[in-house]
Amino acid sequence: DQQVKQNSPSLSVQEGRISILNCDYTNSMFDYFLWYKKYPAEGPTFLISISSIKDKNEDGRFTVFLNKSAKHLSLHIVPSQPGDSAVYFCAASGSGGSNYKLTFGKGTLLTVNP
Amino acid sequence: GAGVSQSPSNKVTEKGKDVELRCDPISGHTALYWYRQRLGQGLEFLIYFQGNSAPDKSGLPSDRFSAERTGESVSTLTIQRTQQEDSAVYLCASSSPGRGSLFEQYFGPGTRLTVT
């Protein structure tokens, strides 16, 4: 049973345009969400996070939106750059003593075309 | 500074053999994690070490899997009697104390294990 779902395996956008990556979750106990970026042959790198008490967090070109009622979050990249081409993983953490456990989605491959 | 390192980067082994994977976390990071990523799947939590506390082994898929950590340094993940379904990339991550940073896990490049 997948608790974190990234339903789009891939996304292609033009350089300079907006990239929107989506993520849905089913576990209402999740209270912290993260996005990781992964280049081939490298480990994932932390990108941005959001707590469930917020609905938006912004860091430069990256903004994460959280809709708790819909159990949905999205990552917006504006403007998109060719160097943003990578696999993006959505991850979630629950509350309580095992909040260190991250549950990951399967990832979305973003390709930004020059 | 140095990031998380893992060795070997690639490992090909025959079914039934034992393998040992190594992780060197970032110096000063008390928390260490092992994950597995099978082809086309997300990262799957295996085990968590935090300081001198008992590790959380709840993600280990079978008793063929075990992991050790010496203090707050090197960790090894051992898979005994490997099976073909063990083929995956094994990723190690570390993080420093504090709720905010606990989630900001720093990953190594992974070890790609292929069981033939």
Interface residues (C-beta under 8 A of the other chain):
Chain A: V4 Y32 L34 Y36 A41 E42 G43 P44 T45 F46 S49 F89 A91 S93 S98 N99 Y100 K101 L102 T103 F104 G105 K106 G107
Chain B: V4 A31 Y33 Y35 G40 Q41 G42 L43 E44 F45 Y48 Q50 D56 G59 L91 A93 S95 R99 L102 F103 E104 Q105 Y106 F107 G108 P109 G110
